[in-house]
Every structure is written in structure tokens, then in C-alpha cells.
Amino acid sequence: MSAKIASAAFVFLAAGTLAAQAPTTAYIVTRLGVDTVGIERYTRTNNKLEGDLVLRYPRVQTYHYVAALGPRGEIKSMTTTVRRQGTDPSAPPLRRTVSTFGDSIAVIEVQRNGKADTALTGRKSYHGMVSPTLSTEPAAYGIYEQTLSSARLGRDSVVYALVGPGNGPVPAIILRRRGADSVAFTSTFFPNWTEVARVDSRGRIMGLNATATTVKTIAERVPSLDFDNVVGRWAAYEAAHGGAIGQMSPPDTAKAAISAANISVAYSRPAKRGRAIFGNVVPWGQVWRTGANAATVFTTDRDLSFGTTVLPAGKYTLWTLPTPTGAKLIINSETGQWGTDYHADKDFARLDLTTTKLSQPIEQFVIGIVSRGSGGVLRMAWDDREYTIPFTVK
């Protein structure tokens, strides 16, 4: 892109002219691999942002949000209601949240099924500008676009307090210029969490890549969408199959009795969904949680030997370090953490895994424990790779 065009784009984003445009409706489609996991429709005017985010997993739910805007496009207040598809529209929503943002205090009122939720209702203090969050994955990109519009982002970065219901510290979301047509949204809540948005000359989000996060989704702005028809088909599919579709990476447990040892692995099972996994979804040379969601937990009630390494009976977490030429199994003594909270100082051992290339790809990640001789084998398989390690019982 020429310096002249880039300069013009910077001037536009610094001016924040999007808020002055005539009302328009935008449509966003979010996919995980080949599967559509969410759709969003929102309309922006000079003083209001209104939208619907519909997520398909773990069940079809609509997040309807209405935000009142200040003179520079900042969000002054927002009301959000959450409903499941197929329920009585006249009944109280599953959750209703009303948030009002002052100079440094947010007042948040939450109701569940029409009754006040005193645990989530209250005040939150913050510094600087504020961006409300629906606490969904994927996020509401209409709110992202509004935040970008109000940021007047030039060549530097802008920090917003990320405010939603609940206790605990208020994280921040940082908008950073990546180029004339690219902006990064970085969260301080999770380390290395960055979503990169493509923006057009009017500052509208045209797409958003979250593959560098644990969400792994890609969102695209589309010119039109039969929104209500898509939601209706999702709800009909859910009803025809007996209820919720379930989590995108459902939990599972592998159990086995090996030579008087009771062994189990509790983990979550992500799916391939048309994606290349190793070297892409699971990057080479980076510690992987060995599944999805919470850290994978390995439990044994007898001491085990992995080669010359003796693992005492107890509970551990399993991590994997894959490379193009091999992989290591990391046994970590910390338990109870989310799968992004890996601490190398808690490692008990790092062990070599045997890698086998598979002729037929495995769609959904699977862990197994099988008997072999006087011991057993821990087996993990996904896409075109199988990782194994033998052990014996002490």
C-alpha cells in the first residue's frame, strides 16, 4: 500500500467518522474451521448500537444488546438480554444485564430468569475509557467496531477497560495499529491473546482472525444474510436431536486398570473441522494443553515407570511439546488450572513420545490407555499423528 493511501487511512481512523454515517446493518459470520459457530447482526446510528449475536454451541442462544452512545461514539450504557431459541419469548430472559458507565465507576445490575442476581450486581471501578463485554466466545464484533470507532486510533495504541459482570480485577483490551488496514485487539486477561481485525477505509471491521487465541475462529463480514432463517434452522436441528448440540470440545475421560493400577485421563476433545492441526492449530515448538478447555488431568493410584522415570501415585496435568521431528510429553505437578495456565517450574518430567504418521486422519482428538505386556501404553491421536509412550506399574 502506498504511503499516501496509508496516511489517508490513518487520518480516517483518527477522525472516527464512522459514527456520523447513516444507519446501516452489518452481518458477521464466525467459523471454526469449516463449521459456522456464530452469526451477528448489528445496526449503528449516531447515538445507538443495537445487535444480536447468536451462538450455536453449546446450545443456540441469542445475545441481544442495545448500547447508548456518547458524542464521540463511546458507550455510555448497555442492556443485554440472553435467550435460548425455542423458549417462550414472553418469559423473562435467562439473563438481563444493565450496565451504566461513568467516568470511573460502572454500575451493573444482573437478573437471572427475572430475579436479581445479587452476586453479580454491583459497582466496578476502572481507569480511562471503557468497553463492555458479553463474556462470549466468539465476542460481539459490533462492540469491537464501536470501540474502534471511538478510539480515534492513529499510529499508536489505545487502552480500554474491559468491563462485565462478576468479581475480580478489570482486565484491559488494547487496540494497536498493525498497518493501514489492520488493527490488533489484545487482551491483558490471557497472555498472548491477540485478535487481528481487517478494516476498510471507513473503519468498518471486514474480518477478524482469532487463530492466535484459544478460540481459533475466523470471522468475516458478509454483504447480506438471511439471519432469522439461519437461527431458525439451528433451533430446529437442536430440537430434532434432543436438545443442546453440546460443547465444541466436549469433555471425556479415558480409564483403564493396568496391572492393579487404576489410571484415568480427564480431557476435552477438539475436532479437526477441516483444518490442518499440527504446525497450524497446534503450533510447532509451543507447549500445548493436550486437548482443549481446562488442563488435561492424569491420575494414577500406583507408582508408574516411564523408562527410567518413576512417577509416584497421584494427580498431574499432561502437556505436549510437538515439533516437526518429534514430540515430548510434559508431566506437570500443578492441577486445577485452565489449559492456558502452564508453568514450566512445576514440571515433574519431560519424556520423549513416539510419533507415528497416520494414513487416515483422526477427526476428533482422542486419548487412550491400553494394556501391553506387563504394563501399558498412553496413546494420543489427532489429525495425521499418533503419539505414544509405554509405561510399567511399580
C-alpha positions in Angstrom: 0.0 0.0 0.0 1.4 3.5 -0.9 2.4 5.9 1.8 -0.3 8.3 0.6 -3.1 5.8 0.9 -1.8 4.6 4.3 -1.7 8.1 5.5 -5.3 8.7 4.4 -6.4 5.6 6.3 -4.6 6.8 9.5 -6.3 10.2 9.2 -9.7 8.5 8.8 -9.3 6.3 11.9 -8.0 9.3 13.9 -11.1 11.2 12.9 -13.6 8.5 13.9 -16.1 9.4 11.2 -17.9 6.1 11.3 -20.3 7.3 14.0 -21.5 10.1 11.6 -22.6 7.7 8.9 -26.3 6.9 8.1 -27.7 3.9 9.8 -26.5 0.6 8.3 -26.9 -3.0 9.2 -23.8 -5.3 9.3 -23.6 -9.1 9.2 -20.7 -11.1 10.6 -20.3 -14.9 10.2 -17.8 -16.7 12.5 -16.4 -20.1 11.7 -14.2 -22.6 13.4 -12.6 -24.4 10.5 -15.5 -25.4 8.2 -18.2 -25.0 10.8 -20.2 -21.9 11.4 -20.3 -21.3 15.2 -21.9 -17.9 15.4 -23.6 -15.1 13.4 -24.1 -11.5 14.3 -26.3 -8.7 13.1 -25.9 -5.1 14.3 -27.0 -1.6 13.4 -25.2 1.6 14.3 -26.5 5.2 14.4 -25.1 8.4 15.8 -26.4 7.6 19.3 -27.2 3.9 19.4 -25.7 0.5 18.7 -28.1 -2.5 18.6 -27.2 -6.0 17.7 -27.9 -9.8 18.0 -25.1 -12.3 18.5 -26.3 -15.9 18.1 -24.0 -18.7 19.2 -24.6 -22.3 18.2 -22.6 -24.1 20.9 -23.2 -25.5 23.5 -26.8 -24.6 22.5 -28.5 -22.0 20.4 -28.6 -18.7 22.3 -29.2 -15.1 21.3 -27.4 -12.2 23.0 -29.4 -9.1 22.2 -27.5 -5.9 23.1 -28.5 -2.2 23.0 -25.9 0.5 23.7 -26.4 4.2 24.2 -23.5 6.2 22.6 -21.9 9.4 23.7 -20.8 12.3 21.4 -17.6 10.7 20.3 -19.1 7.2 19.9 -18.2 6.0 23.4 -20.6 3.5 25.0 -22.4 5.2 28.0 -24.7 2.3 28.9 -25.7 -1.1 27.6 -28.5 -3.5 28.1 -28.0 -7.2 27.2 -30.6 -10.0 27.3 -29.8 -13.7 26.7 -32.4 -16.1 25.5 -32.4 -19.7 24.3 -34.1 -20.4 21.0 -37.4 -22.2 21.2 -38.4 -20.8 24.6 -41.4 -18.6 25.3 -40.5 -15.1 24.2 -42.8 -13.5 26.8 -41.0 -15.3 29.6 -38.1 -13.5 31.5 -34.8 -13.9 29.7 -32.2 -16.3 31.0 -30.1 -13.3 31.9 -30.6 -9.5 31.7 -27.7 -7.1 32.3 -27.9 -3.3 32.5 -24.6 -1.5 32.7 -24.1 2.2 33.1 -20.6 3.7 32.7 -19.5 6.8 34.5 -16.1 8.5 34.5 -14.5 5.7 36.6 -17.4 3.6 38.0 -19.6 1.1 36.3 -23.0 0.3 37.8 -24.1 -3.3 36.8 -27.4 -4.8 37.5 -28.0 -8.5 36.6 -31.2 -10.6 36.6 -31.5 -14.3 36.0 -34.9 -15.6 35.0 -36.4 -12.3 36.2 -34.8 -12.3 39.6 -32.0 -10.2 40.8 -28.6 -11.9 40.9 -27.0 -10.2 43.9 -23.7 -12.0 43.4 -23.1 -10.2 40.0 -25.0 -6.9 40.7 -22.8 -4.1 42.0 -20.2 -1.4 41.1 -16.9 -1.7 39.4 -14.1 0.9 39.3 -11.9 1.3 36.3 -9.5 3.8 34.8 -9.8 5.5 31.4 -12.1 4.5 28.6 -14.4 1.5 28.8 -15.6 -1.3 26.5 -18.3 -3.6 27.8 -18.0 -7.3 27.2 -20.7 -10.0 26.8 -18.1 -12.6 28.0 -18.8 -14.8 25.0 -16.6 -16.8 22.6 -16.6 -15.6 19.9 -17.1 -12.0 21.0 -19.6 -9.4 19.8 -17.8 -7.7 17.0 -20.4 -4.9 16.8 -19.0 -3.8 20.2 -15.4 -4.2 18.8 -16.3 -2.0 15.9 -17.8 0.6 18.1 -14.8 0.6 20.4 -12.5 1.0 17.3 -14.7 3.9 16.1 -14.5 5.8 19.4 -10.7 5.1 19.9 -9.7 7.7 17.2 -6.8 5.3 16.7 -3.8 6.8 14.9 -0.3 5.2 14.8 -0.2 4.4 18.4 -2.2 2.2 20.8 -5.4 2.8 22.9 -6.3 1.0 26.1 -9.9 0.3 27.2 -11.1 -1.2 30.4 -13.0 -4.4 29.6 -16.0 -4.3 31.9 -18.6 -7.0 32.5 -20.5 -8.6 35.4 -18.6 -10.6 38.1 -16.0 -10.1 40.7 -12.2 -9.8 40.3 -9.9 -7.3 38.6 -11.0 -5.4 35.5 -8.8 -6.5 32.5 -8.0 -4.3 29.6 -8.3 -4.6 25.9 -5.6 -2.8 23.9 -6.1 -1.6 20.3 -2.8 -1.5 18.3 -2.2 -0.3 14.8 -0.8 -3.2 12.6 -1.0 -1.3 9.3 -3.3 1.0 7.4 -5.9 -1.7 7.1 -5.2 -3.8 10.2 -5.8 -3.4 14.0 -4.9 -5.9 16.8 -7.2 -6.3 19.8 -5.0 -7.7 22.6 -6.4 -8.7 26.0 -4.5 -8.5 29.3 -6.7 -11.2 30.7 -5.0 -14.0 28.8 -1.3 -13.8 27.9 -0.6 -13.8 24.1 -4.3 -13.2 23.4 -4.5 -11.3 20.1 -7.3 -10.9 17.6 -6.4 -9.1 14.3 -9.1 -7.2 12.5 -9.1 -6.1 8.9 -10.7 -2.7 8.5 -11.8 -0.8 5.4 -11.3 2.8 4.5 -14.4 3.7 6.6 -13.1 1.9 9.7 -15.6 -1.0 9.5 -14.4 -4.4 10.6 -14.3 -6.6 7.5 -12.9 -9.7 9.1 -11.3 -10.8 12.3 -8.7 -13.6 12.8 -8.6 -15.2 16.3 -6.5 -18.2 15.4 -3.7 -16.8 17.6 -6.1 -17.3 20.6 -7.5 -20.4 22.2 -10.8 -19.7 20.4 -9.2 -20.3 16.9 -12.1 -18.7 15.0 -12.2 -16.6 11.8 -15.0 -14.0 11.3 -16.0 -12.4 8.1 -18.3 -9.5 7.3 -20.8 -10.6 4.6 -23.0 -8.3 2.5 -26.2 -10.0 3.4 -27.5 -12.9 5.5 -30.9 -14.5 6.0 -30.3 -14.1 9.7 -33.6 -15.3 11.1 -33.8 -18.3 8.8 -30.3 -19.5 9.9 -31.2 -19.1 13.5 -34.5 -21.0 12.9 -32.7 -23.9 11.2 -30.2 -24.1 14.1 -33.0 -24.2 16.6 -34.9 -26.8 14.6 -31.8 -29.0 14.3 -31.3 -28.8 18.1 -34.9 -29.7 18.8 -34.8 -32.6 16.4 -31.7 -34.0 18.1 -33.0 -33.9 21.6 -31.6 -30.7 22.9 -28.3 -28.9 23.1 -25.7 -29.7 20.5 -23.1 -29.6 23.2 -19.6 -28.1 23.6 -17.4 -27.6 20.6 -14.7 -29.6 22.5 -16.7 -31.9 24.8 -15.1 -33.4 28.0 -14.2 -37.1 28.1 -12.3 -39.4 30.4 -10.1 -42.4 29.5 -9.9 -45.1 32.2 -8.0 -48.3 32.5 -6.9 -50.9 35.0 -3.3 -51.9 34.2 -1.6 -54.4 36.5 -3.5 -53.4 39.6 -3.1 -49.7 38.8 -6.2 -47.6 38.2 -5.3 -44.9 35.7 -7.5 -42.1 34.2 -7.1 -39.1 31.9 -9.7 -36.3 32.0 -9.5 -34.1 29.0 -11.5 -32.3 26.3 -11.8 -33.3 22.7 -11.4 -30.7 20.0 -12.3 -31.6 16.4 -10.3 -31.1 13.2 -13.2 -29.3 11.3 -11.3 -29.2 8.0 -8.2 -27.6 9.5 -4.6 -28.7 9.4 -3.8 -29.3 13.1 -0.1 -29.8 13.9 2.0 -26.9 12.8 -1.2 -24.8 12.5 -3.9 -25.1 15.2 -1.2 -26.7 17.4 1.9 -24.7 16.6 5.3 -26.4 16.4 7.6 -25.7 19.3 5.0 -24.5 21.7 3.6 -26.2 24.7 0.1 -27.5 24.0 -2.6 -28.3 26.6 -3.1 -31.8 25.1 -6.8 -31.2 24.3 -8.9 -28.1 25.0 -10.5 -26.1 27.8 -9.2 -27.0 31.2 -5.7 -28.6 31.6 -5.7 -32.3 30.9 -5.5 -34.3 34.2 -3.7 -37.6 34.7 -4.4 -39.7 37.8 -2.8 -43.0 39.0 -3.2 -44.8 42.3 0.1 -46.7 41.8 3.6 -45.6 41.0 4.4 -45.9 37.3 7.7 -46.1 35.4 8.1 -44.3 32.1 11.5 -45.8 31.1 13.9 -44.7 33.9 11.5 -42.0 35.2 9.3 -43.1 38.2 6.0 -41.2 38.5 4.6 -41.5 42.1 0.9 -42.2 42.5 -1.1 -39.0 42.4 -2.7 -36.4 40.2 -0.9 -34.4 37.5 -1.5 -32.4 34.3 -0.3 -33.5 30.9 1.1 -31.2 28.3 2.7 -31.8 24.9 5.6 -30.1 23.1 5.2 -31.1 19.4 7.9 -30.4 16.8 8.1 -31.4 13.1 10.6 -34.1 14.0 9.1 -35.4 17.3 7.3 -34.6 20.5 7.7 -34.6 24.2 5.1 -35.4 26.9 5.3 -33.0 29.8 4.1 -34.2 33.2 3.4 -31.2 35.5 2.7 -31.3 39.2 0.2 -28.4 39.1 -3.5 -29.3 38.9 -6.8 -27.5 38.7 -5.8 -24.8 36.2 -7.1 -23.7 32.9 -5.3 -25.0 29.8 -3.6 -21.7 29.1 -2.0 -21.6 32.6 1.1 -23.7 32.1 4.0 -23.1 34.5 7.3 -24.8 33.5 8.7 -24.5 37.0 6.1 -27.1 38.1 7.3 -29.7 35.5 7.9 -33.2 37.0 9.3 -34.7 33.8 9.6 -34.2 30.1 9.5 -37.6 28.2 10.1 -38.5 24.6 7.0 -39.6 22.7 7.0 -42.0 19.7 5.4 -40.3 16.7 3.5 -42.3 14.0 2.1 -40.7 10.9 -1.4 -41.9 10.2 -2.7 -42.8 6.7 -6.3 -41.8 7.7 -6.8 -38.6 9.7 -8.5 -38.6 13.1 -11.3 -36.1 13.2 -11.6 -35.7 17.0 -8.7 -35.7 19.4 -8.6 -38.9 21.5 -6.6 -40.2 24.4 -6.4 -43.9 25.2 -4.7 -46.2 27.8 -4.2 -49.7 26.6 -2.6 -52.8 28.1 0.7 -54.1 26.6 2.7 -56.9 28.1 3.2 -56.3 31.9 2.4 -52.6 31.5 0.5 -50.3 29.2 0.7 -47.5 26.6 -0.6 -44.0 26.8 -1.9 -43.1 23.3 -2.9 -39.7 21.9 -4.1 -39.3 18.3 -5.4 -36.4 16.2 -5.4 -35.5 12.5 -2.4 -37.3 10.9 -0.4 -38.1 14.0 -0.3 -40.5 16.9 1.8 -40.0 19.9 2.6 -43.0 22.3 4.6 -43.7 25.4 4.9 -47.1 27.2 4.9 -47.5 31.0 5.0 -50.2 33.6 3.4 -50.4 37.1 5.8 -50.4 40.1 
